């Protein structure tokens, strides 16, 4: 079970690093495109958590290449 937790943690860290590079405006756009609710008043760290919980690393990378 420890290995699974370690893998999950690494994936989350990787997603968060990709998202940290984005502006708040870009993060809000990502949330809008993903049809997430409640994002408009969130701060950057909260947006990152919301998107990280609802998007795969590949979705985040795809968005990164599109910009």
N, CA, C and O atoms as a CHARMM CRD file, in Angstrom:
* protein
*
  268
    1    1 UNK  N      0.81800  -1.19300   0.00000 PROA 1      0.00000
    2    1 UNK  CA     0.00000   0.00000   0.00000 PROA 1      0.00000
    3    1 UNK  C      0.86300   1.25800   0.00000 PROA 1      0.00000
    4    1 UNK  O      0.44800   2.28500  -0.53800 PROA 1      0.00000
    5    2 UNK  N      2.03200   1.20000   0.58100 PROA 2      0.00000
    6    2 UNK  CA     2.92400   2.35500   0.62000 PROA 2      0.00000
    7    2 UNK  C      3.33700   2.78900  -0.77400 PROA 2      0.00000
    8    2 UNK  O      3.41900   3.98500  -1.05300 PROA 2      0.00000
    9    3 UNK  N      3.59300   1.84400  -1.64000 PROA 3      0.00000
   10    3 UNK  CA     4.02800   2.15500  -3.00000 PROA 3      0.00000
   11    3 UNK  C      2.93100   2.91100  -3.73600 PROA 3      0.00000
   12    3 UNK  O      3.21600   3.88300  -4.43600 PROA 3      0.00000
   13    4 UNK  N      1.69900   2.48500  -3.59100 PROA 4      0.00000
   14    4 UNK  CA     0.57500   3.15400  -4.23400 PROA 4      0.00000
   15    4 UNK  C      0.45200   4.59800  -3.76600 PROA 4      0.00000
   16    4 UNK  O      0.22900   5.50000  -4.57400 PROA 4      0.00000
   17    5 UNK  N      0.59500   4.81400  -2.49000 PROA 5      0.00000
   18    5 UNK  CA     0.53400   6.17100  -1.94000 PROA 5      0.00000
   19    5 UNK  C      1.66900   7.03200  -2.47100 PROA 5      0.00000
   20    5 UNK  O      1.47100   8.21100  -2.76200 PROA 5      0.00000
   21    6 UNK  N      2.84900   6.45400  -2.59900 PROA 6      0.00000
   22    6 UNK  CA     4.00400   7.19000  -3.11700 PROA 6      0.00000
   23    6 UNK  C      3.78000   7.58400  -4.58000 PROA 6      0.00000
   24    6 UNK  O      4.10600   8.70100  -4.98300 PROA 6      0.00000
   25    7 UNK  N      3.22900   6.67300  -5.36300 PROA 7      0.00000
   26    7 UNK  CA     2.94700   6.96300  -6.77000 PROA 7      0.00000
   27    7 UNK  C      1.91600   8.08000  -6.88200 PROA 7      0.00000
   28    7 UNK  O      2.08000   8.99900  -7.68500 PROA 7      0.00000
   29    8 UNK  N      0.86100   8.00600  -6.08600 PROA 8      0.00000
   30    8 UNK  CA    -0.16600   9.05000  -6.09500 PROA 8      0.00000
   31    8 UNK  C      0.43300  10.40500  -5.72800 PROA 8      0.00000
   32    8 UNK  O      0.11900  11.41900  -6.35100 PROA 8      0.00000
   33    9 UNK  N      1.28700  10.41600  -4.72500 PROA 9      0.00000
   34    9 UNK  CA     1.91300  11.66300  -4.28200 PROA 9      0.00000
   35    9 UNK  C      2.79500  12.25500  -5.39000 PROA 9      0.00000
   36    9 UNK  O      2.79800  13.46700  -5.60000 PROA 9      0.00000
   37   10 UNK  N      3.52600  11.41400  -6.08100 PROA 10     0.00000
   38   10 UNK  CA     4.38100  11.89200  -7.17500 PROA 10     0.00000
   39   10 UNK  C      3.54500  12.47100  -8.30800 PROA 10     0.00000
   40   10 UNK  O      3.90100  13.50000  -8.88300 PROA 10     0.00000
   41   11 UNK  N      2.43900  11.81600  -8.62900 PROA 11     0.00000
   42   11 UNK  CA     1.56400  12.33100  -9.68400 PROA 11     0.00000
   43   11 UNK  C      0.99000  13.69000  -9.30100 PROA 11     0.00000
   44   11 UNK  O      0.96000  14.60800 -10.12100 PROA 11     0.00000
   45   12 UNK  N      0.53600  13.81800  -8.05700 PROA 12     0.00000
   46   12 UNK  CA    -0.01000  15.08500  -7.58900 PROA 12     0.00000
   47   12 UNK  C      1.04500  16.18000  -7.63200 PROA 12     0.00000
   48   12 UNK  O      0.76100  17.30400  -8.04500 PROA 12     0.00000
   49   13 UNK  N      2.25100  15.85700  -7.21100 PROA 13     0.00000
   50   13 UNK  CA     3.33200  16.84100  -7.21800 PROA 13     0.00000
   51   13 UNK  C      3.61700  17.29200  -8.64100 PROA 13     0.00000
   52   13 UNK  O      3.80400  18.48400  -8.88500 PROA 13     0.00000
   53   14 UNK  N      3.65100  16.36700  -9.57400 PROA 14     0.00000
   54   14 UNK  CA     3.89700  16.70600 -10.97800 PROA 14     0.00000
   55   14 UNK  C      2.80800  17.59900 -11.54600 PROA 14     0.00000
   56   14 UNK  O      3.09600  18.56500 -12.25300 PROA 14     0.00000
   57   15 UNK  N      1.56100  17.27900 -11.23800 PROA 15     0.00000
   58   15 UNK  CA     0.44700  18.10800 -11.71400 PROA 15     0.00000
   59   15 UNK  C      0.53900  19.50000 -11.11900 PROA 15     0.00000
   60   15 UNK  O      0.37200  20.49800 -11.82000 PROA 15     0.00000
   61   16 UNK  N      0.80500  19.56200  -9.82700 PROA 16     0.00000
   62   16 UNK  CA     0.88100  20.85800  -9.16500 PROA 16     0.00000
   63   16 UNK  C      2.00700  21.71100  -9.73300 PROA 16     0.00000
   64   16 UNK  O      1.84900  22.92300  -9.87900 PROA 16     0.00000
   65   17 UNK  N      3.13400  21.10000 -10.05200 PROA 17     0.00000
   66   17 UNK  CA     4.24600  21.84900 -10.64200 PROA 17     0.00000
   67   17 UNK  C      3.85300  22.43400 -11.98900 PROA 17     0.00000
   68   17 UNK  O      4.18100  23.58200 -12.28900 PROA 17     0.00000
   69   18 UNK  N      3.15200  21.65300 -12.80000 PROA 18     0.00000
   70   18 UNK  CA     2.69200  22.16000 -14.08700 PROA 18     0.00000
   71   18 UNK  C      1.71500  23.32300 -13.89700 PROA 18     0.00000
   72   18 UNK  O      1.77000  24.31400 -14.62500 PROA 18     0.00000
   73   19 UNK  N      0.83700  23.19300 -12.93200 PROA 19     0.00000
   74   19 UNK  CA    -0.17200  24.22600 -12.70000 PROA 19     0.00000
   75   19 UNK  C      0.42600  25.49000 -12.09100 PROA 19     0.00000
   76   19 UNK  O     -0.05900  26.59100 -12.35500 PROA 19     0.00000
   77   20 UNK  N      1.45900  25.34800 -11.29300 PROA 20     0.00000
   78   20 UNK  CA     2.11400  26.50700 -10.66700 PROA 20     0.00000
   79   20 UNK  C      2.63600  27.48900 -11.71000 PROA 20     0.00000
   80   20 UNK  O      2.71200  28.69200 -11.45800 PROA 20     0.00000
   81   21 UNK  N      2.99100  26.97500 -12.86800 PROA 21     0.00000
   82   21 UNK  CA     3.53200  27.81200 -13.93600 PROA 21     0.00000
   83   21 UNK  C      2.46200  28.67700 -14.60300 PROA 21     0.00000
   84   21 UNK  O      2.79300  29.61900 -15.32200 PROA 21     0.00000
   85   22 UNK  N      1.22300  28.37700 -14.37900 PROA 22     0.00000
   86   22 UNK  CA     0.09500  29.08400 -14.99000 PROA 22     0.00000
   87   22 UNK  C     -0.30300  30.30800 -14.17100 PROA 22     0.00000
   88   22 UNK  O     -0.09000  30.36200 -12.96000 PROA 22     0.00000
   89   23 UNK  N     -0.88000  31.27900 -14.85300 PROA 23     0.00000
   90   23 UNK  CA    -1.42300  32.45400 -14.15800 PROA 23     0.00000
   91   23 UNK  C     -2.80500  32.11500 -13.61500 PROA 23     0.00000
   92   23 UNK  O     -3.40200  31.11000 -14.00100 PROA 23     0.00000
   93   24 UNK  N     -3.30800  32.95200 -12.72500 PROA 24     0.00000
   94   24 UNK  CA    -4.65400  32.74900 -12.18200 PROA 24     0.00000
   95   24 UNK  C     -5.67300  32.78500 -13.32100 PROA 24     0.00000
   96   24 UNK  O     -6.61800  31.99600 -13.34000 PROA 24     0.00000
   97   25 UNK  N     -5.48100  33.68700 -14.25000 PROA 25     0.00000
   98   25 UNK  CA    -6.39500  33.79300 -15.40100 PROA 25     0.00000
   99   25 UNK  C     -6.42500  32.48400 -16.18600 PROA 25     0.00000
  100   25 UNK  O     -7.49600  32.00700 -16.56100 PROA 25     0.00000
  101   26 UNK  N     -5.26100  31.91000 -16.43200 PROA 26     0.00000
  102   26 UNK  CA    -5.18600  30.64100 -17.16000 PROA 26     0.00000
  103   26 UNK  C     -5.82000  29.50200 -16.36300 PROA 26     0.00000
  104   26 UNK  O     -6.49400  28.64100 -16.92900 PROA 26     0.00000
  105   27 UNK  N     -5.60300  29.50300 -15.05800 PROA 27     0.00000
  106   27 UNK  CA    -6.19900  28.45700 -14.21300 PROA 27     0.00000
  107   27 UNK  C     -7.71800  28.56200 -14.21300 PROA 27     0.00000
  108   27 UNK  O     -8.41200  27.54700 -14.27000 PROA 27     0.00000
  109   28 UNK  N     -8.23300  29.77900 -14.15000 PROA 28     0.00000
  110   28 UNK  CA    -9.69600  29.96100 -14.19800 PROA 28     0.00000
  111   28 UNK  C    -10.25800  29.49900 -15.53500 PROA 28     0.00000
  112   28 UNK  O    -11.33900  28.91400 -15.59400 PROA 28     0.00000
  113   29 UNK  N     -9.52000  29.76500 -16.60200 PROA 29     0.00000
  114   29 UNK  CA    -9.94300  29.30300 -17.92800 PROA 29     0.00000
  115   29 UNK  C     -9.98300  27.77400 -17.97200 PROA 29     0.00000
  116   29 UNK  O    -10.91300  27.19200 -18.53100 PROA 29     0.00000
  117   30 UNK  N     -8.99300  27.13600 -17.39500 PROA 30     0.00000
  118   30 UNK  CA    -8.96900  25.67700 -17.34200 PROA 30     0.00000
  119   30 UNK  C    -10.16900  25.14700 -16.56200 PROA 30     0.00000
  120   30 UNK  O    -10.81100  24.18300 -16.97800 PROA 30     0.00000
  121   31 UNK  N    -10.46600  25.77700 -15.43700 PROA 31     0.00000
  122   31 UNK  CA   -11.60900  25.35800 -14.62200 PROA 31     0.00000
  123   31 UNK  C    -12.91100  25.53200 -15.39500 PROA 31     0.00000
  124   31 UNK  O    -13.79900  24.68200 -15.33200 PROA 31     0.00000
  125   32 UNK  N    -13.01800  26.62700 -16.11600 PROA 32     0.00000
  126   32 UNK  CA   -14.21700  26.89900 -16.92000 PROA 32     0.00000
  127   32 UNK  C    -14.36900  25.83100 -17.99600 PROA 32     0.00000
  128   32 UNK  O    -15.45900  25.29200 -18.18700 PROA 32     0.00000
  129   33 UNK  N    -13.28200  25.52400 -18.70100 PROA 33     0.00000
  130   33 UNK  CA   -13.31500  24.52000 -19.76600 PROA 33     0.00000
  131   33 UNK  C    -13.66100  23.13800 -19.23800 PROA 33     0.00000
  132   33 UNK  O    -14.25400  22.32800 -19.95100 PROA 33     0.00000
  133   34 UNK  N    -13.30000  22.87000 -18.01100 PROA 34     0.00000
  134   34 UNK  CA   -13.57900  21.56900 -17.39000 PROA 34     0.00000
  135   34 UNK  C    -14.97100  21.55600 -16.73000 PROA 34     0.00000
  136   34 UNK  O    -15.38900  20.54900 -16.15900 PROA 34     0.00000
  137   35 UNK  N    -15.68000  22.69600 -16.81900 PROA 35     0.00000
  138   35 UNK  CA   -17.01800  22.83700 -16.22800 PROA 35     0.00000
  139   35 UNK  C    -17.02500  22.63400 -14.71600 PROA 35     0.00000
  140   35 UNK  O    -17.95600  22.05100 -14.16100 PROA 35     0.00000
  141   36 UNK  N    -15.98000  23.12000 -14.06300 PROA 36     0.00000
  142   36 UNK  CA   -15.91900  23.04600 -12.60600 PROA 36     0.00000
  143   36 UNK  C    -16.68400  24.23100 -12.04200 PROA 36     0.00000
  144   36 UNK  O    -16.75400  25.28700 -12.67100 PROA 36     0.00000
  145   37 UNK  N    -17.24700  24.05900 -10.88000 PROA 37     0.00000
  146   37 UNK  CA   -18.00800  25.16100 -10.28300 PROA 37     0.00000
  147   37 UNK  C    -17.28900  25.70700  -9.05800 PROA 37     0.00000
  148   37 UNK  O    -16.50300  25.01300  -8.41400 PROA 37     0.00000
  149   38 UNK  N    -17.57700  26.96300  -8.75400 PROA 38     0.00000
  150   38 UNK  CA   -17.04600  27.59000  -7.55500 PROA 38     0.00000
  151   38 UNK  C    -15.62500  28.07900  -7.66800 PROA 38     0.00000
  152   38 UNK  O    -14.98600  28.32800  -6.64600 PROA 38     0.00000
  153   39 UNK  N    -15.10300  28.22600  -8.87200 PROA 39     0.00000
  154   39 UNK  CA   -13.70000  28.59900  -9.04200 PROA 39     0.00000
  155   39 UNK  C    -13.45700  30.10300  -9.11100 PROA 39     0.00000
  156   39 UNK  O    -12.32400  30.54900  -8.92600 PROA 39     0.00000
  157   40 UNK  N    -14.48400  30.88400  -9.36900 PROA 40     0.00000
  158   40 UNK  CA   -14.27700  32.30100  -9.69200 PROA 40     0.00000
  159   40 UNK  C    -13.67000  33.12800  -8.55500 PROA 40     0.00000
  160   40 UNK  O    -12.99500  34.12200  -8.81900 PROA 40     0.00000
  161   41 UNK  N    -13.89200  32.74600  -7.32100 PROA 41     0.00000
  162   41 UNK  CA   -13.35100  33.51400  -6.19600 PROA 41     0.00000
  163   41 UNK  C    -12.17300  32.83100  -5.50400 PROA 41     0.00000
  164   41 UNK  O    -11.73200  33.26800  -4.44200 PROA 41     0.00000
  165   42 UNK  N    -11.67300  31.77200  -6.10200 PROA 42     0.00000
  166   42 UNK  CA   -10.57200  31.03800  -5.48000 PROA 42     0.00000
  167   42 UNK  C     -9.23400  31.71300  -5.74800 PROA 42     0.00000
  168   42 UNK  O     -9.03200  32.34500  -6.78500 PROA 42     0.00000
  169   43 UNK  N     -8.34200  31.56500  -4.80400 PROA 43     0.00000
  170   43 UNK  CA    -6.96200  32.03200  -4.97000 PROA 43     0.00000
  171   43 UNK  C     -6.18400  30.98000  -5.75200 PROA 43     0.00000
  172   43 UNK  O     -6.66600  29.86800  -5.97100 PROA 43     0.00000
  173   44 UNK  N     -4.97400  31.34500  -6.16900 PROA 44     0.00000
  174   44 UNK  CA    -4.19000  30.46800  -7.03300 PROA 44     0.00000
  175   44 UNK  C     -3.99300  29.07700  -6.43300 PROA 44     0.00000
  176   44 UNK  O     -4.21300  28.07800  -7.11700 PROA 44     0.00000
  177   45 UNK  N     -3.59100  28.99900  -5.19100 PROA 45     0.00000
  178   45 UNK  CA    -3.35400  27.69400  -4.55800 PROA 45     0.00000
  179   45 UNK  C     -4.63500  26.85700  -4.52400 PROA 45     0.00000
  180   45 UNK  O     -4.59100  25.64200  -4.71500 PROA 45     0.00000
  181   46 UNK  N     -5.76000  27.50400  -4.28200 PROA 46     0.00000
  182   46 UNK  CA    -7.04400  26.79700  -4.24800 PROA 46     0.00000
  183   46 UNK  C     -7.44500  26.32700  -5.64300 PROA 46     0.00000
  184   46 UNK  O     -7.97800  25.22900  -5.80500 PROA 46     0.00000
  185   47 UNK  N     -7.18800  27.15900  -6.64600 PROA 47     0.00000
  186   47 UNK  CA    -7.45800  26.76600  -8.03400 PROA 47     0.00000
  187   47 UNK  C     -6.61700  25.55500  -8.42200 PROA 47     0.00000
  188   47 UNK  O     -7.10200  24.62600  -9.06800 PROA 47     0.00000
  189   48 UNK  N     -5.36400  25.58200  -8.02100 PROA 48     0.00000
  190   48 UNK  CA    -4.46700  24.46400  -8.32300 PROA 48     0.00000
  191   48 UNK  C     -4.99600  23.17800  -7.69200 PROA 48     0.00000
  192   48 UNK  O     -5.00700  22.12900  -8.33600 PROA 48     0.00000
  193   49 UNK  N     -5.42900  23.25300  -6.45000 PROA 49     0.00000
  194   49 UNK  CA    -5.99000  22.07100  -5.78400 PROA 49     0.00000
  195   49 UNK  C     -7.23100  21.57100  -6.51500 PROA 49     0.00000
  196   49 UNK  O     -7.37400  20.37100  -6.74900 PROA 49     0.00000
  197   50 UNK  N     -8.12700  22.48600  -6.87600 PROA 50     0.00000
  198   50 UNK  CA    -9.36700  22.12600  -7.55000 PROA 50     0.00000
  199   50 UNK  C     -9.08300  21.45300  -8.89300 PROA 50     0.00000
  200   50 UNK  O     -9.65300  20.40600  -9.19900 PROA 50     0.00000
  201   51 UNK  N     -8.22000  22.04300  -9.67500 PROA 51     0.00000
  202   51 UNK  CA    -7.90600  21.49300 -10.99300 PROA 51     0.00000
  203   51 UNK  C     -7.15200  20.17500 -10.85500 PROA 51     0.00000
  204   51 UNK  O     -7.42200  19.22400 -11.58900 PROA 51     0.00000
  205   52 UNK  N     -6.22300  20.11600  -9.93300 PROA 52     0.00000
  206   52 UNK  CA    -5.44800  18.89700  -9.72100 PROA 52     0.00000
  207   52 UNK  C     -6.34600  17.72500  -9.34000 PROA 52     0.00000
  208   52 UNK  O     -6.11000  16.59200  -9.75900 PROA 52     0.00000
  209   53 UNK  N     -7.36500  17.99900  -8.55200 PROA 53     0.00000
  210   53 UNK  CA    -8.29300  16.94900  -8.12400 PROA 53     0.00000
  211   53 UNK  C     -9.20300  16.48900  -9.25400 PROA 53     0.00000
  212   53 UNK  O     -9.70400  15.36400  -9.22800 PROA 53     0.00000
  213   54 UNK  N     -9.42200  17.34800 -10.24800 PROA 54     0.00000
  214   54 UNK  CA   -10.40800  17.06300 -11.28300 PROA 54     0.00000
  215   54 UNK  C     -9.83300  16.83800 -12.67700 PROA 54     0.00000
  216   54 UNK  O    -10.58800  16.56700 -13.61100 PROA 54     0.00000
  217   55 UNK  N     -8.54100  16.94300 -12.83500 PROA 55     0.00000
  218   55 UNK  CA    -7.91100  16.75800 -14.14100 PROA 55     0.00000
  219   55 UNK  C     -6.74800  15.78700 -14.03600 PROA 55     0.00000
  220   55 UNK  O     -6.04700  15.73300 -13.02600 PROA 55     0.00000
  221   56 UNK  N     -6.56500  15.03900 -15.07800 PROA 56     0.00000
  222   56 UNK  CA    -5.40100  14.14900 -15.12100 PROA 56     0.00000
  223   56 UNK  C     -4.16700  14.95000 -15.52300 PROA 56     0.00000
  224   56 UNK  O     -4.27400  16.06200 -16.04000 PROA 56     0.00000
  225   57 UNK  N     -3.02100  14.38000 -15.28100 PROA 57     0.00000
  226   57 UNK  CA    -1.77600  15.03800 -15.65500 PROA 57     0.00000
  227   57 UNK  C     -1.73100  15.25200 -17.16600 PROA 57     0.00000
  228   57 UNK  O     -1.23100  16.27400 -17.63700 PROA 57     0.00000
  229   58 UNK  N     -2.24700  14.29700 -17.91700 PROA 58     0.00000
  230   58 UNK  CA    -2.26600  14.41500 -19.37900 PROA 58     0.00000
  231   58 UNK  C     -3.15800  15.57200 -19.82900 PROA 58     0.00000
  232   58 UNK  O     -2.80900  16.28600 -20.76800 PROA 58     0.00000
  233   59 UNK  N     -4.29800  15.76400 -19.17600 PROA 59     0.00000
  234   59 UNK  CA    -5.16700  16.90000 -19.50800 PROA 59     0.00000
  235   59 UNK  C     -4.44600  18.22500 -19.25700 PROA 59     0.00000
  236   59 UNK  O     -4.57500  19.16900 -20.03600 PROA 59     0.00000
  237   60 UNK  N     -3.70300  18.28400 -18.18500 PROA 60     0.00000
  238   60 UNK  CA    -2.96300  19.50300 -17.84300 PROA 60     0.00000
  239   60 UNK  C     -1.85300  19.74100 -18.86700 PROA 60     0.00000
  240   60 UNK  O     -1.63700  20.87200 -19.30200 PROA 60     0.00000
  241   61 UNK  N     -1.16600  18.69200 -19.24300 PROA 61     0.00000
  242   61 UNK  CA    -0.10100  18.82100 -20.25700 PROA 61     0.00000
  243   61 UNK  C     -0.67700  19.23400 -21.60300 PROA 61     0.00000
  244   61 UNK  O     -0.08700  20.05600 -22.30500 PROA 61     0.00000
  245   62 UNK  N     -1.82600  18.67100 -21.96900 PROA 62     0.00000
  246   62 UNK  CA    -2.47800  19.02800 -23.23100 PROA 62     0.00000
  247   62 UNK  C     -2.80200  20.50700 -23.23900 PROA 62     0.00000
  248   62 UNK  O     -2.58500  21.18800 -24.24200 PROA 62     0.00000
  249   63 UNK  N     -3.31300  21.00400 -22.14300 PROA 63     0.00000
  250   63 UNK  CA    -3.62900  22.43000 -22.01300 PROA 63     0.00000
  251   63 UNK  C     -2.35100  23.25400 -22.10500 PROA 63     0.00000
  252   63 UNK  O     -2.35400  24.34000 -22.68500 PROA 63     0.00000
  253   64 UNK  N     -1.26900  22.75100 -21.54400 PROA 64     0.00000
  254   64 UNK  CA     0.01100  23.45900 -21.56800 PROA 64     0.00000
  255   64 UNK  C      0.50700  23.61000 -23.00600 PROA 64     0.00000
  256   64 UNK  O      1.01400  24.66900 -23.37600 PROA 64     0.00000
  257   65 UNK  N      0.36500  22.57100 -23.80900 PROA 65     0.00000
  258   65 UNK  CA     0.81200  22.62700 -25.19800 PROA 65     0.00000
  259   65 UNK  C     -0.06000  23.55200 -26.03700 PROA 65     0.00000
  260   65 UNK  O      0.41100  24.12800 -27.01900 PROA 65     0.00000
  261   66 UNK  N     -1.33100  23.69800 -25.65800 PROA 66     0.00000
  262   66 UNK  CA    -2.27300  24.51600 -26.42300 PROA 66     0.00000
  263   66 UNK  C     -2.01100  26.00700 -26.26200 PROA 66     0.00000
  264   66 UNK  O     -2.41200  26.80000 -27.11300 PROA 66     0.00000
  265   67 UNK  N     -1.34500  26.39500 -25.18100 PROA 67     0.00000
  266   67 UNK  CA    -1.12800  27.82600 -24.94500 PROA 67     0.00000
  267   67 UNK  C      0.20100  28.28500 -25.48400 PROA 67     0.00000
  268   67 UNK  O      0.54100  29.46200 -25.36900 PROA 67     0.00000
